[in-house]
Amino acid sequence: MEAIITTRIPAEAAEAIGFFTRQEHLDRSTLVRQLLLSALEEKKIEYALQQYKEGEITIGKAAEVAGVPLRKMMRIASAQGIPFQYSVSDLEKDFKAAQ
């Protein structure tokens, strides 16, 4: 199911969208949809990593929240210098969640 969202953007953003629609031979709606989905994916990862960093969730739960595989979430966390925090209790929680 799709939803229609209408919003106002700065003129500079509209110009940039126009530029990339021409460069990539896309219509405006397609480009805006691609940009929005990409930004949302990044935002979910950012949110999940923040929750993990604060000890609110496990790395497994962070991967689930972000909608990415566990290995990818671990690589992203490592690349951002977030220390690995994983206890036996966390392993048990993730194992139960996976069942």
ZIVEN-V789512 format. One record per pair of residues at least 24 apart in sequence whose ideal C-beta (glycine too) atoms are under 7 Angstrom apart, sorted by the first residue. I is the first residue (numbers start at 1). J is the second residue. Records with the same first field share a line. If there is no record, write none. Layout:
I=J, J
//
This chain:
45=76
49=76, 77, 80, 82
52=77
53=82
55=85
58=90, 93, 94
59=86
60=94, 97
//
